[in-house]
Amino acid sequence: MILSDIRQYQRKAWTILSRSYQNRRIAGTYLFYGRPGLGDWHLAISLAGLLNCEAPVKADDGDGLPVPCDRCRTCRQIASLNFEGLLFALPITSHNKLDEATDLTAAVLEEKRLEPFKILSAAASRSIPIAVARDVKRRLSQKASAGVTRVVIFYQMERMLPASADALLKLIEEPPGDTVVILTAINPEVLLPTVQSRAQKIRLDRMPEEAIVKYLEENYGTAEDRAVLLARISEGSLGSAIEMLAVDADDDSSRRAVGLLLFRSLFADRPPDTVAHMIDLLKAKDVGEAEELLRLWQSLLRDCAKYALTGDDSGMVNIDFAPELKRLSKGLWGPPATQLIVENIKNTLADLRRNVHIQGALVALALKIKSHLKGVH
């Protein structure tokens, strides 16, 4: 991983951080937030690199802001996640002992070392346990080596157990002088108000399409036309584009094909048939799959609504499904109905994060959506 490449993916966020470093005004606690796969991990590791780089250099892109050199021993250690000043609290599966938590954390770190933009499984069983939180506090009580700025990354903070969050409030509110705390979350509003108020919030934007295409071509050998398609479909999330790489574009059993099938069923099938399809095709306990499905439906709905309103397909995101979406767009009643569906999907996504019954929530959503559609046969 090249730390200085962060400018390609999150230029606005990096500009804020880099200028703060240049002006010696680095905050004690940051909160990076945004959709999965936008580069929060890469941004956090890059900041750790800048704070500890032996000889930061100026970016050669006109703004002249400092970036990690990528060459010194410290930069290489940080990029490989093997630096003494890096501490992690990550969502892991259930375990019984701290040793097991350490091993599970190491496995997640290896995933992120190999692919920093990888989206971790959204399985409900993943959480940041209190044993890990206490271990971080213990390690921070030890004196750091001279010249080291410690960086503690609480990844996917919304998955932290309440007891863990309580144990870390003082650390988050008042980090030691040689320590920077980085929290990441999809939606900052789910975090405790005290946590939000103490952190400097930095929102992550959609990544440039050309940056995603270049990454897929250079790191995965993806053909240009396929990379362009994935970049458009992912809507600015490199992590989502990487996830879709594993899916054969011609495999009708792929998640994307299943998502379109169920979307089509909302318009064309009787309610009992739509419910049966959803029960047959979706895993009852996979929160990640459910969230992925709803994000796809949001994207498909936007394409349908825009085409229904303008008759122009030039800006269509899901271009591989264009003929089908043009046909389905006839089933929209108009902007009011579309807005109701958007709100229904948004509310269900929020419910899924509260650990509701997955299939029940999706079936209820499907029936609500069907009530707002004309039906296309």
C-alpha positions in Angstrom: 0.0 0.0 0.0 1.4 3.4 -1.0 0.3 5.9 1.7 0.8 9.0 -0.5 -1.8 7.7 -2.9 -4.5 8.8 -0.5 -4.8 12.1 -2.5 -6.3 10.1 -5.4 -9.2 8.8 -3.3 -10.1 11.3 -0.6 -8.5 14.6 -1.7 -10.8 16.8 0.4 -10.4 14.8 3.6 -6.6 14.5 3.1 -6.3 18.3 2.5 -7.9 19.0 5.9 -5.6 16.5 7.7 -2.5 17.6 5.8 -3.0 21.3 6.4 -3.7 20.6 10.1 -0.4 18.7 10.2 1.4 21.5 8.4 0.0 24.1 10.9 0.7 21.8 13.9 -3.0 21.7 14.7 -3.6 17.9 14.6 -6.7 17.1 16.7 -6.6 14.5 19.5 -9.6 12.6 18.2 -11.0 12.3 14.6 -14.1 10.7 13.4 -14.0 9.6 9.7 -17.5 8.7 8.5 -19.2 7.7 5.2 -20.3 4.6 3.3 -18.3 1.4 3.5 -15.5 1.1 1.0 -14.7 4.8 0.6 -11.2 4.5 2.1 -11.6 5.3 5.8 -9.0 2.7 6.6 -6.5 3.9 4.0 -7.0 7.5 5.3 -6.4 6.5 8.9 -3.2 4.6 8.0 -2.0 7.4 5.8 -2.4 9.9 8.6 -0.4 7.6 10.9 2.2 7.6 8.2 2.4 11.4 8.0 2.5 11.8 11.7 5.5 9.4 12.0 7.3 9.7 8.6 11.0 10.4 9.0 11.0 12.9 6.1 7.6 13.9 4.8 7.6 15.3 1.2 5.5 17.8 -0.6 2.8 16.5 -3.0 3.6 17.2 -6.6 0.0 18.0 -7.6 0.1 21.7 -7.2 -1.0 22.2 -3.6 2.3 21.3 -2.1 0.9 19.8 1.0 2.9 17.3 3.0 2.5 13.5 2.4 4.4 10.5 3.8 7.5 9.7 1.8 6.7 6.0 1.4 10.4 5.2 1.5 11.6 5.5 5.1 11.6 2.5 7.5 8.7 3.9 9.5 6.5 4.4 6.4 7.1 0.8 5.3 6.3 -0.5 8.8 3.1 1.5 9.0 2.0 0.4 5.5 2.6 -3.2 6.5 0.6 -2.5 9.8 3.7 -3.6 11.8 4.6 -0.3 13.6 4.9 -0.1 17.4 2.8 3.1 17.5 -0.3 1.6 15.7 -3.0 0.2 17.9 -6.2 -1.3 16.7 -9.7 -2.1 18.0 -11.6 -3.9 15.3 -14.9 -5.7 15.0 -14.3 -9.4 15.5 -16.5 -12.5 15.9 -17.4 -13.8 19.3 -14.6 -15.4 21.5 -13.9 -16.4 25.1 -10.4 -15.1 25.9 -8.2 -12.2 25.1 -5.8 -14.5 23.3 -8.5 -15.5 21.0 -9.4 -11.8 20.4 -5.8 -11.1 19.6 -5.7 -13.9 17.0 -9.0 -12.7 15.5 -7.8 -9.2 15.3 -4.6 -10.3 13.6 -6.7 -12.1 11.0 -8.7 -9.0 10.2 -5.5 -6.9 10.0 -4.1 -9.4 7.5 -7.2 -8.9 5.4 -6.8 -5.1 5.5 -3.0 -5.3 4.9 -3.6 -7.3 1.7 -6.5 -5.1 0.6 -7.0 -1.8 2.5 -10.3 -1.0 0.8 -11.8 -4.4 1.6 -15.3 -4.1 3.2 -15.4 -6.3 6.3 -18.3 -8.7 6.7 -21.4 -7.0 8.2 -22.3 -10.1 10.2 -24.2 -9.2 13.3 -21.9 -11.4 15.4 -19.0 -8.9 14.9 -18.3 -6.4 17.6 -15.5 -4.5 19.3 -15.3 -6.3 22.7 -14.5 -4.7 26.1 -11.4 -7.0 26.5 -9.9 -5.3 23.4 -10.8 -1.8 24.7 -9.2 -2.5 28.0 -6.1 -3.9 26.3 -5.7 -0.7 24.3 -5.9 1.4 27.4 -3.3 -0.8 29.1 -0.9 -0.5 26.2 -1.4 3.3 26.1 -0.4 3.5 29.8 3.1 2.4 28.8 5.5 5.1 27.6 6.0 5.4 23.9 9.4 5.4 22.2 10.9 8.8 21.6 9.6 10.5 18.5 6.6 8.1 18.1 3.1 9.5 17.7 0.8 6.7 18.6 -2.3 6.3 16.5 -5.3 4.3 17.9 -7.8 3.2 15.2 -11.3 2.2 16.4 -12.6 0.7 13.2 -16.4 0.7 12.7 -17.1 2.3 16.0 -20.8 1.6 15.7 -20.0 -2.0 16.4 -18.4 -1.2 19.8 -20.3 -2.8 22.7 -21.7 -0.2 25.1 -19.4 -1.4 27.9 -16.4 -1.0 25.6 -17.4 2.6 24.7 -17.9 3.5 28.4 -14.4 2.1 29.2 -12.9 4.3 26.4 -14.7 7.6 27.0 -11.9 9.3 28.9 -9.4 8.2 26.2 -11.5 9.5 23.4 -12.3 12.8 25.3 -8.7 13.4 26.4 -6.1 11.3 24.5 -2.5 11.3 25.9 -0.3 14.0 24.4 1.6 11.6 22.2 -1.6 9.9 20.9 -4.1 10.5 18.1 -7.4 8.6 18.2 -9.2 7.8 15.0 -12.8 6.6 15.0 -14.5 5.4 11.9 -18.3 4.9 11.4 -20.9 4.8 8.6 -23.2 7.2 10.4 -21.8 9.4 13.3 -25.3 9.9 14.7 -25.4 6.3 16.1 -22.4 7.1 18.4 -22.8 8.6 21.9 -23.2 12.4 21.9 -20.1 12.7 24.1 -18.1 10.8 21.6 -19.3 12.9 18.7 -18.7 16.2 20.5 -15.1 15.4 21.3 -14.1 14.3 17.8 -13.3 16.4 14.7 -15.6 15.0 12.1 -14.3 14.4 8.6 -16.8 13.1 6.0 -15.5 10.9 3.2 -16.7 11.7 -0.3 -17.5 9.4 -3.3 -14.2 8.5 -4.9 -13.4 9.7 -8.4 -14.5 7.2 -11.0 -11.1 7.4 -12.8 -9.3 6.5 -9.5 -11.4 3.4 -9.0 -10.8 2.3 -12.6 -7.1 2.8 -12.3 -7.0 0.8 -9.0 -8.9 -2.1 -10.5 -6.7 -2.2 -13.6 -3.4 -1.9 -11.8 -4.2 -4.1 -8.8 -6.5 -6.7 -10.2 -5.8 -6.7 -13.9 -9.4 -5.8 -14.7 -10.2 -5.0 -18.3 -10.9 -1.3 -18.9 -14.6 -1.7 -19.9 -15.2 -4.0 -16.9 -13.4 -1.5 -14.5 -15.5 1.4 -15.9 -18.7 -0.5 -15.3 -17.8 -1.5 -11.8 -16.7 2.1 -11.0 -20.1 3.4 -12.1 -22.1 0.7 -10.4 -20.2 1.1 -7.1 -21.2 4.8 -7.0 -17.8 6.0 -5.7 -17.0 3.1 -3.3 -13.8 1.3 -4.3 -14.6 -1.3 -1.6 -17.9 -2.1 -3.3 -16.2 -2.3 -6.7 -13.7 -4.8 -5.3 -16.5 -6.9 -3.8 -18.2 -7.1 -7.2 -15.0 -8.2 -8.9 -15.5 -11.6 -7.3 -18.8 -12.0 -9.1 -18.9 -13.4 -12.6 -20.8 -10.9 -14.7 -22.5 -13.7 -16.5 -23.5 -15.7 -13.4 -27.3 -15.4 -12.9 -26.9 -16.6 -9.3 -24.7 -13.6 -8.4 -25.9 -11.2 -5.8 -26.3 -8.5 -8.3 -28.4 -10.6 -10.6 -30.4 -11.7 -7.6 -30.9 -8.1 -6.6 -32.2 -7.2 -10.0 -34.5 -10.3 -10.1 -36.1 -9.2 -6.8 -36.3 -5.6 -7.9 -38.2 -6.8 -11.0 -40.4 -8.9 -8.8 -41.5 -5.8 -6.9 -43.0 -4.4 -10.1 -44.2 -7.5 -11.8 -45.2 -10.3 -9.4 -48.1 -10.9 -7.0 -47.2 -10.1 -3.4 -47.1 -13.8 -2.3 -44.7 -14.6 -5.2 -42.4 -11.7 -4.3 -42.3 -12.8 -0.7 -41.5 -16.4 -1.7 -38.7 -15.2 -4.0 -37.1 -13.2 -1.1 -37.3 -16.1 1.3 -35.8 -18.5 -1.3 -33.0 -16.3 -2.5 -31.8 -14.4 0.6 -29.9 -15.7 3.7 -32.0 -15.3 6.8 -29.2 -14.1 9.0 -26.8 -12.2 6.7 -27.1 -8.5 7.5 -24.4 -7.7 5.0 -26.3 -9.3 2.1 -29.5 -7.5 3.1 -27.8 -4.1 3.3 -26.1 -4.8 -0.1 -29.5 -5.6 -1.6 -31.1 -2.5 -0.4 -28.2 -0.3 -1.6 -28.6 -1.9 -5.0 -32.3 -1.2 -4.9 -31.6 2.4 -4.1 -29.4 2.7 -7.1 -31.8 0.9 -9.4 -34.6 3.1 -8.2 -32.7 6.3 -8.9 -32.0 5.2 -12.4 -35.6 4.3 -13.0 -36.9 7.6 -11.5 -34.5 9.7 -13.6 -35.4 7.9 -16.8 -39.1 8.1 -16.1 -38.8 11.8 -15.6 -36.4 12.7 -18.5 -36.3 9.8 -20.9 -32.5 10.2 -21.0 -30.3 7.2 -20.2 -26.9 8.9 -20.6 -26.4 9.3 -16.8 -27.7 5.9 -15.9 -25.4 4.2 -13.3 -26.5 0.6 -13.8 -25.8 0.6 -17.5 -25.7 -3.2 -17.7 -29.3 -3.3 -16.7 -30.4 -0.3 -18.8 -33.1 -2.1 -21.0 -34.7 -3.6 -18.0 -34.7 -0.4 -16.0 -36.2 1.6 -18.9 -39.1 -0.9 -18.9 -39.5 -0.9 -15.2 -39.5 2.9 -15.0 -43.0 2.8 -16.5 -44.2 1.3 -13.2 -43.4 4.4 -11.1 -46.4 6.6 -10.2 -44.2 9.7 -10.1 -42.0 11.7 -7.7 -44.3 11.3 -4.6 -44.4 7.5 -4.9 -40.6 7.4 -5.5 -39.9 9.5 -2.5 -42.1 7.2 -0.3 -40.1 4.1 -1.6 -36.8 5.9 -0.9 -37.9 6.6 2.7 -39.1 3.0 3.1 -35.7 1.6 2.1 -33.8 4.2 4.2 -35.9 3.2 7.3 -35.3 -0.5 6.7 -31.6 0.0 6.4 -31.7 1.8 9.8 -33.8 -1.1 11.2 -31.3 -3.7 10.1 -28.5 -1.9 12.1 -30.7 -2.4 15.1 -30.6 -6.2 14.7 -34.2 -6.7 13.7 -35.4 -9.9 12.1 -33.8 -9.7 8.6 -36.3 -11.6 6.5 -39.3 -10.0 8.3 -37.9 -6.5 7.7 -37.2 -7.2 4.0 -40.6 -8.8 3.4 -42.4 -5.9 5.1 -40.4 -3.5 3.0 -41.2 -5.4 -0.2 -45.0 -5.2 0.5 -44.8 -1.5 1.3 -42.9 -0.8 -2.0 -45.4 -2.9 -4.0 -48.2 -0.7 -2.6 -46.5 2.4 -4.2 -46.0 0.8 -7.7 -48.3 0.4 -10.7 -46.8 -3.0 -11.7 -45.1 -3.7 -15.0 -45.8 -7.0 -16.8 
